[in-house]
């Protein structure tokens, strides 16, 4: 978790610090429906490299947005699940979905 002293004064900036790039938002989107394995996320987050996905998942885990569970199997199975904090971002994603849908509809009318 981030130290409170390291957080920006502006709450919007804090939110952007946590989910300010498209990959994190798309990972949150895909984990809303439940636990996913690494390979499932790699397929559903179109265009992301394995390295970038790994880095984003680790960062989101460090910030308390998701948990990572490793199963001692061969090959290893790793699953990611939103935490309560991660689920608390659902209204933000809902608002983004609503706004994006309205924008798409307005563009279709032109």
MMTF fields as JSON, N, C-alpha, C and O atoms, coordinates in Angstrom:
{
  "mmtfVersion": "1.0.0",
  "mmtfProducer": "UNKNOWN",
  "numBonds": 439,
  "numAtoms": 440,
  "numGroups": 110,
  "numChains": 1,
  "numModels": 1,
  "chainsPerModel": [1],
  "groupsPerChain": [110],
  "chainIdList": ["A"],
  "bondAtomList": [4, 2, 8, 6, 12, 10, 16, 14, 20, 18, 24, 22, 28, 26, 32, 30, 36, 34, 40, 38, 44, 42, 48, 46, 52, 50, 56, 54, 60, 58, 64, 62, 68, 66, 72, 70, 76, 74, 80, 78, 84, 82, 88, 86, 92, 90, 96, 94, 100, 98, 104, 102, 108, 106, 112, 110, 116, 114, 120, 118, 124, 122, 128, 126, 132, 130, 136, 134, 140, 138, 144, 142, 148, 146, 152, 150, 156, 154, 160, 158, 164, 162, 168, 166, 172, 170, 176, 174, 180, 178, 184, 182, 188, 186, 192, 190, 196, 194, 200, 198, 204, 202, 208, 206, 212, 210, 216, 214, 220, 218, 224, 222, 228, 226, 232, 230, 236, 234, 240, 238, 244, 242, 248, 246, 252, 250, 256, 254, 260, 258, 264, 262, 268, 266, 272, 270, 276, 274, 280, 278, 284, 282, 288, 286, 292, 290, 296, 294, 300, 298, 304, 302, 308, 306, 312, 310, 316, 314, 320, 318, 324, 322, 328, 326, 332, 330, 336, 334, 340, 338, 344, 342, 348, 346, 352, 350, 356, 354, 360, 358, 364, 362, 368, 366, 372, 370, 376, 374, 380, 378, 384, 382, 388, 386, 392, 390, 396, 394, 400, 398, 404, 402, 408, 406, 412, 410, 416, 414, 420, 418, 424, 422, 428, 426, 432, 430, 436, 434],
  "bondOrderList": [1, 1, 1, 1, 1, 1, 1, 1, 1, 1, 1, 1, 1, 1, 1, 1, 1, 1, 1, 1, 1, 1, 1, 1, 1, 1, 1, 1, 1, 1, 1, 1, 1, 1, 1, 1, 1, 1, 1, 1, 1, 1, 1, 1, 1, 1, 1, 1, 1, 1, 1, 1, 1, 1, 1, 1, 1, 1, 1, 1, 1, 1, 1, 1, 1, 1, 1, 1, 1, 1, 1, 1, 1, 1, 1, 1, 1, 1, 1, 1, 1, 1, 1, 1, 1, 1, 1, 1, 1, 1, 1, 1, 1, 1, 1, 1, 1, 1, 1, 1, 1, 1, 1, 1, 1, 1, 1, 1, 1],
  "groupList": [{"groupName": "UNK", "atomNameList": ["N", "CA", "C", "O"], "elementList": ["N", "C", "C", "O"], "formalChargeList": [0, 0, 0, 0], "bondAtomList": [1, 0, 2, 1, 3, 2], "bondOrderList": [1, 1, 2], "singleLetterCode": "X", "chemCompType": "L-PEPTIDE LINKING"}],
  "groupTypeList": [0, 0, 0, 0, 0, 0, 0, 0, 0, 0, 0, 0, 0, 0, 0, 0, 0, 0, 0, 0, 0, 0, 0, 0, 0, 0, 0, 0, 0, 0, 0, 0, 0, 0, 0, 0, 0, 0, 0, 0, 0, 0, 0, 0, 0, 0, 0, 0, 0, 0, 0, 0, 0, 0, 0, 0, 0, 0, 0, 0, 0, 0, 0, 0, 0, 0, 0, 0, 0, 0, 0, 0, 0, 0, 0, 0, 0, 0, 0, 0, 0, 0, 0, 0, 0, 0, 0, 0, 0, 0, 0, 0, 0, 0, 0, 0, 0, 0, 0, 0, 0, 0, 0, 0, 0, 0, 0, 0, 0, 0],
  "groupIdList": [1, 2, 3, 4, 5, 6, 7, 8, 9, 10, 11, 12, 13, 14, 15, 16, 17, 18, 19, 20, 21, 22, 23, 24, 25, 26, 27, 28, 29, 30, 31, 32, 33, 34, 35, 36, 37, 38, 39, 40, 41, 42, 43, 44, 45, 46, 47, 48, 49, 50, 51, 52, 53, 54, 55, 56, 57, 58, 59, 60, 61, 62, 63, 64, 65, 66, 67, 68, 69, 70, 71, 72, 73, 74, 75, 76, 77, 78, 79, 80, 81, 82, 83, 84, 85, 86, 87, 88, 89, 90, 91, 92, 93, 94, 95, 96, 97, 98, 99, 100, 101, 102, 103, 104, 105, 106, 107, 108, 109, 110],
  "secStructList": [7, 7, 7, 4, 4, 4, 1, 7, 1, 1, 2, 2, 2, 2, 2, 2, 2, 2, 2, 7, 1, 2, 2, 2, 2, 2, 2, 2, 2, 2, 2, 6, 6, 1, 7, 3, 3, 2, 2, 2, 2, 2, 2, 2, 1, 6, 6, 7, 7, 2, 2, 2, 2, 2, 2, 2, 2, 2, 2, 2, 2, 2, 6, 6, 1, 3, 3, 3, 3, 3, 3, 7, 7, 1, 1, 7, 3, 3, 3, 3, 3, 3, 7, 2, 2, 2, 2, 6, 6, 2, 2, 2, 2, 2, 2, 2, 2, 2, 2, 2, 2, 2, 2, 2, 2, 2, 2, 2, 2, 7],
  "xCoordList": [0.835, 0.0, 0.883, 2.013, 0.353, 1.059, 0.998, -0.029, 2.082, 2.135, 1.286, 1.38, 0.468, -0.419, 0.358, -0.136, 1.558, 2.377, 2.797, 3.124, 2.79, 3.188, 2.035, 2.236, 0.829, -0.338, -0.426, -0.078, -0.893, -1.097, -2.196, -3.037, -2.191, -3.22, -4.587, -5.621, -4.58, -5.822, -6.354, -5.631, -7.604, -8.172, -8.265, -8.106, -8.518, -8.575, -7.2, -7.088, -6.176, -4.812, -4.464, -3.761, -4.957, -4.75, -5.375, -4.753, -6.609, -7.292, -6.527, -6.338, -6.091, -5.325, -3.999, -3.519, -3.41, -2.167, -2.393, -1.514, -3.563, -3.865, -4.329, -3.963, -5.126, -5.704, -5.585, -6.428, -4.555, -4.449, -4.015, -3.854, -3.82, -3.524, -4.568, -5.258, -4.666, -5.744, -5.638, -6.659, -4.427, -4.293, -4.915, -5.618, -4.664, -5.21, -6.728, -7.387, -7.275, -8.733, -9.304, -10.332, -8.653, -9.141, -8.981, -9.817, -7.92, -7.755, -8.882, -9.488, -9.16, -10.274, -11.585, -12.38, -11.8, -13.016, -13.173, -14.255, -12.097, -12.176, -12.264, -12.797, -11.751, -11.819, -13.135, -13.416, -13.933, -15.231, -16.099, -16.847, -16.002, -16.871, -16.365, -17.056, -15.167, -14.649, -13.185, -12.529, -12.696, -11.294, -10.909, -11.666, -9.704, -9.191, -7.753, -7.004, -7.391, -6.003, -5.246, -5.84, -3.921, -3.071, -3.381, -3.54, -3.466, -3.727, -5.066, -5.187, -6.065, -7.382, -7.288, -7.865, -6.553, -6.382, -5.584, -5.898, -4.563, -3.739, -4.592, -4.399, -5.534, -6.411, -7.45, -7.763, -7.988, -9.089, -8.631, -9.386, -7.415, -6.881, -6.098, -4.879, -6.794, -6.247, -5.095, -5.212, -3.986, -2.853, -1.806, -0.773, -2.042, -1.078, -0.013, -0.326, 1.227, 2.295, 2.325, 1.793, 2.941, 3.048, 3.803, 3.422, 4.868, 5.681, 4.873, 4.943, 4.105, 3.311, 2.167, 1.858, 1.537, 0.472, 1.025, 0.422, 2.156, 2.779, 3.082, 2.784, 3.668, 4.022, 2.784, 2.788, 1.72, 0.489, -0.175, -0.662, -0.199, -0.791, -0.02, -0.623, 1.292, 2.102, 1.842, 1.709, 1.771, 1.517, 0.137, -0.018, -0.85, -2.206, -2.283, -3.034, -1.522, -1.467, -0.813, -1.313, 0.291, 0.978, 0.072, 0.163, -0.801, -1.705, -3.015, -3.897, -3.138, -4.295, -5.552, -6.635, -5.429, -6.606, -6.979, -8.137, -6.006, -6.276, -5.352, -4.337, -5.732, -4.884, -4.407, -5.054, -3.26, -2.641, -2.485, -1.892, -3.02, -2.888, -2.166, -2.581, -1.08, -0.279, -0.584, -0.522, -0.916, -1.208, 0.005, 0.549, 0.434, 1.635, 1.364, 1.271, 1.241, 0.976, 2.034, 2.794, 2.078, 2.963, 2.096, 1.461, 2.042, 2.662, 1.946, 0.793, 2.63, 2.021, 0.752, 0.676, -0.222, -1.469, -1.518, -1.34, -1.761, -1.848, -3.196, -3.59, -3.903, -5.217, -5.235, -4.602, -5.978, -6.097, -7.563, -8.461, -7.786, -9.127, -9.13, -8.185, -10.192, -10.31, -10.503, -11.203, -9.882, -10.102, -11.344, -11.956, -11.698, -12.807, -12.508, -13.39, -11.254, -10.843, -10.988, -11.464, -10.579, -10.734, -12.189, -12.54, -13.038, -14.479, -15.072, -16.06, -14.482, -15.008, -14.842, -15.428, -14.053, -13.869, -14.938, -14.956, -15.817, -16.852, -17.727, -18.057, -18.124, -18.918, -18.17, -18.785, -16.857, -16.054, -16.124, -16.316, -15.968, -16.048, -17.448, -17.596, -18.482, -19.861, -20.071, -20.698, -19.535, -19.659, -18.908, -19.388, -17.738, -16.978, -17.736, -17.763, -18.346, -19.133, -20.324, -20.594, -21.029, -22.206, -21.804, -22.456, -20.724, -20.282, -19.814, -20.14, -19.058, -18.566, -19.685, -19.623, -20.714, -21.877, -22.584, -22.948, -22.778, -23.437, -22.61, -23.162, -21.302, -20.425, -20.505, -20.589, -20.479, -20.581, -21.903, -21.943, -22.978, -24.286, -24.321, -24.896, -23.704, -23.702, -22.872, -23.19, -21.816, -20.985, -21.722, -21.533, -22.542, -23.277, -24.337, -24.729, -24.81, -25.851, -25.29, -26.027, -23.991, -23.386, -23.227, -22.735],
  "yCoordList": [-1.186, 0.0, 1.254, 1.242, 2.289, 3.565, 4.237, 4.196, 4.84, 5.593, 6.852, 7.53, 7.167, 8.334, 9.617, 10.498, 9.727, 10.925, 11.064, 12.165, 9.959, 9.993, 10.291, 10.416, 10.404, 10.65, 12.125, 13.0, 12.396, 13.79, 14.44, 13.744, 15.743, 16.465, 16.355, 16.347, 16.272, 16.229, 14.795, 13.912, 14.542, 13.198, 12.654, 11.452, 13.52, 13.075, 12.577, 11.565, 13.283, 12.872, 11.536, 10.711, 11.331, 10.056, 8.922, 7.879, 9.127, 8.11, 7.826, 6.668, 8.869, 8.695, 7.992, 7.244, 8.227, 7.556, 6.042, 5.261, 5.632, 4.216, 3.541, 2.396, 4.238, 3.604, 4.506, 4.456, 5.323, 6.351, 5.918, 6.766, 4.633, 4.235, 3.233, 2.599, 3.106, 2.282, 0.825, 0.152, 0.319, -1.098, -1.417, -2.418, -0.578, -0.838, -0.791, -1.611, 0.153, 0.255, -0.987, -1.509, -1.462, -2.654, -3.913, -4.814, -3.983, -5.106, -5.083, -6.117, -3.911, -3.786, -4.212, -4.937, -3.757, -4.122, -5.635, -6.169, -6.311, -7.755, -8.547, -9.656, -7.997, -8.705, -8.453, -9.1, -7.516, -7.248, -8.494, -8.714, -9.3, -10.482, -11.65, -12.66, -11.525, -12.587, -12.87, -12.213, -13.856, -14.259, -14.694, -15.373, -14.28, -14.65, -15.128, -14.682, -16.045, -16.483, -15.512, -14.753, -15.551, -14.646, -14.754, -13.738, -15.977, -16.18, -15.611, -15.099, -15.698, -15.13, -13.612, -13.014, -12.993, -11.544, -11.147, -10.146, -11.909, -11.614, -11.618, -10.782, -12.556, -12.633, -11.519, -10.977, -11.174, -10.216, -8.764, -7.907, -8.472, -7.111, -7.014, -7.183, -6.748, -6.764, -5.777, -4.601, -6.278, -5.426, -5.278, -4.649, -5.84, -5.697, -6.797, -7.944, -6.439, -7.444, -8.156, -7.652, -9.309, -10.069, -9.266, -9.257, -8.597, -7.803, -6.669, -6.445, -5.954, -4.824, -5.32, -4.698, -6.43, -6.994, -7.38, -7.061, -8.058, -8.46, -7.245, -7.248, -6.213, -5.005, -4.332, -3.899, -4.246, -3.611, -4.429, -3.867, -5.746, -6.597, -6.473, -6.396, -6.453, -6.307, -4.966, -4.894, -3.911, -2.585, -2.524, -1.955, -3.105, -3.095, -3.936, -3.603, -5.006, -5.819, -5.017, -5.014, -4.346, -3.522, -2.433, -2.079, -1.9, -0.83, -1.338, -0.546, -2.647, -3.217, -3.354, -3.565, -3.237, -3.327, -4.763, -5.053, -5.653, -7.05, -7.955, -7.523, -9.217, -10.219, -11.194, -11.406, -11.776, -12.76, -14.04, -14.044, -15.128, -16.414, -17.384, -17.609, -17.952, -18.913, -20.301, -20.54, -21.219, -22.593, -23.454, -23.373, -24.278, -25.098, -26.291, -27.433, -26.001, -27.026, -26.929, -25.962, -27.921, -27.882, -28.028, -29.068, -27.018, -25.698, -24.879, -25.158, -23.869, -23.048, -22.351, -21.896, -22.283, -21.572, -20.344, -20.44, -19.189, -17.929, -17.303, -17.194, -16.891, -16.275, -14.901, -14.674, -13.995, -12.624, -12.336, -12.711, -11.661, -11.345, -9.921, -9.505, -9.174, -7.839, -7.925, -8.805, -7.013, -6.874, -6.004, -5.529, -5.808, -4.9, -3.499, -2.82, -3.078, -1.771, -1.733, -0.745, -2.807, -2.88, -2.813, -2.114, -3.543, -3.5, -2.12, -1.745, -1.366, -0.024, 0.921, 2.004, 0.52, 1.346, 1.068, 1.719, 0.117, -0.22, 0.969, 1.094, 1.853, 3.015, 3.898, 4.497, 3.976, 4.747, 4.078, 4.75, 2.759, 2.02, 2.112, 2.239, 2.05, 2.193, 3.556, 3.661, 4.597, 5.945, 6.06, 6.707, 5.44, 5.459, 4.71, 5.145, 3.588, 2.812, 3.623, 3.666, 4.259, 5.064, 6.227, 6.494, 6.917, 8.042, 7.573, 8.198, 6.485, 5.964, 5.528, 5.748, 4.906, 4.492, 5.716, 5.723, 6.742, 7.967, 8.624, 9.116, 8.633, 9.228, 8.432, 9.021, 7.104, 6.277, 6.535, 6.609, 6.669, 6.925, 8.282, 8.423, 9.285, 10.619, 10.637, 11.371, 9.841, 9.777, 9.041, 9.344, 8.094, 7.316, 8.166, 7.873, 9.221, 10.077, 11.039, 11.573, 11.252, 12.219, 11.674, 12.37],
  "zCoordList": [0.0, 0.0, 0.0, 0.487, -0.539, -0.604, 0.767, 1.444, 1.155, 2.394, 2.229, 1.206, 3.214, 3.135, 2.854, 2.15, 3.393, 3.173, 1.712, 1.267, 0.959, -0.45, -1.403, -2.611, -0.857, -1.699, -2.083, -1.29, -3.306, -3.713, -2.87, -2.302, -2.791, -2.042, -2.725, -2.058, -4.043, -4.819, -4.923, -5.384, -4.503, -4.59, -6.022, -6.236, -6.988, -8.382, -8.818, -9.509, -8.414, -8.751, -8.084, -8.668, -6.867, -6.182, -6.979, -7.177, -7.437, -8.234, -9.513, -9.885, -10.179, -11.411, -11.158, -12.009, -10.0, -9.658, -9.573, -9.937, -9.097, -8.927, -10.215, -10.48, -11.012, -12.215, -13.434, -14.33, -13.471, -14.492, -15.878, -16.755, -16.105, -17.471, -17.948, -17.149, -19.25, -19.799, -19.393, -19.255, -19.197, -18.872, -17.521, -17.382, -16.528, -15.192, -15.209, -14.571, -15.926, -16.011, -16.693, -16.261, -17.745, -18.437, -17.589, -17.657, -16.795, -15.875, -14.838, -14.556, -14.276, -13.328, -13.978, -13.379, -15.203, -15.943, -16.023, -15.782, -16.358, -16.566, -15.275, -15.266, -14.191, -12.91, -12.167, -11.158, -12.669, -12.035, -12.007, -11.054, -13.036, -13.139, -12.304, -12.173, -11.737, -10.88, -11.129, -11.937, -10.423, -10.478, -11.888, -12.581, -12.292, -13.612, -13.479, -12.61, -14.365, -14.463, -15.353, -16.118, -15.24, -16.012, -17.505, -18.182, -18.015, -19.442, -19.888, -21.001, -19.029, -19.355, -19.473, -20.381, -18.544, -18.61, -19.838, -20.483, -20.169, -21.349, -22.614, -23.497, -22.704, -23.879, -23.893, -24.953, -22.726, -22.689, -22.766, -23.227, -22.326, -22.398, -23.71, -23.736, -24.753, -26.104, -26.262, -25.917, -26.788, -27.12, -26.035, -26.265, -24.86, -23.768, -23.88, -24.201, -23.615, -23.625, -22.273, -21.284, -22.245, -21.005, -19.945, -18.774, -20.363, -19.439, -18.819, -17.611, -19.641, -19.151, -18.267, -17.251, -18.642, -17.82, -16.446, -15.422, -16.425, -15.165, -14.296, -13.101, -14.885, -14.132, -13.549, -12.396, -14.355, -13.882, -12.781, -11.8, -12.935, -11.906, -10.596, -9.526, -10.673, -9.455, -8.784, -7.563, -9.577, -9.031, -8.377, -7.297, -9.027, -8.484, -7.208, -6.291, -7.147, -5.93, -4.799, -3.674, -5.092, -4.094, -3.544, -2.369, -4.39, -3.984, -3.384, -3.051, -3.25, -2.574, -3.408, -2.862, -4.739, -5.608, -5.953, -6.256, -5.908, -6.224, -5.429, -4.882, -5.385, -4.744, -5.804, -6.83, -5.523, -6.411, -5.614, -4.534, -6.152, -5.478, -6.401, -7.538, -5.896, -6.652, -6.114, -4.908, -7.023, -6.653, -6.972, -8.073, -6.02, -6.223, -7.136, -6.686, -8.41, -9.42, -10.501, -10.556, -11.348, -12.509, -13.742, -13.913, -14.617, -14.473, -13.395, -13.067, -12.844, -11.791, -12.291, -13.432, -11.415, -11.732, -10.84, -9.626, -11.45, -10.72, -11.028, -12.189, -9.978, -10.146, -9.486, -8.455, -10.11, -9.636, -9.321, -10.075, -8.189, -7.722, -7.181, -6.51, -7.473, -6.905, -5.394, -4.894, -4.689, -3.259, -3.04, -3.997, -1.798, -1.493, -2.02, -2.546, -1.872, -2.4, -3.918, -4.478, -4.577, -6.034, -6.452, -7.404, -5.738, -6.037, -5.78, -6.411, -4.867, -4.581, -5.77, -5.787, -6.756, -7.957, -9.018, -10.063, -8.757, -9.736, -10.128, -11.307, -9.197, -9.64, -10.641, -11.523, -10.504, -11.463, -12.832, -13.846, -12.862, -14.122, -14.717, -15.933, -13.868, -14.35, -15.007, -16.061, -14.367, -14.932, -16.254, -17.184, -16.342, -17.594, -18.69, -19.841, -18.329, -19.289, -19.787, -20.987, -18.873, -19.241, -20.144, -21.153, -19.772, -20.571, -21.949, -22.958, -21.997, -23.272, -24.193, -25.403, -23.621, -24.412, -24.995, -26.171, -24.18, -24.663, -25.765, -26.749, -25.603, -26.609, -27.91, -28.989, -27.821, -29.01, -29.737, -30.965, -28.967, -29.571, -30.256, -31.335, -29.626, -30.229, -31.5, -32.435, -31.549, -32.755, -33.876, -35.054, -33.511, -34.51, -35.191, -36.32, -34.517, -35.079, -36.12, -36.95, -36.067, -37.001, -38.371, -39.259]
}
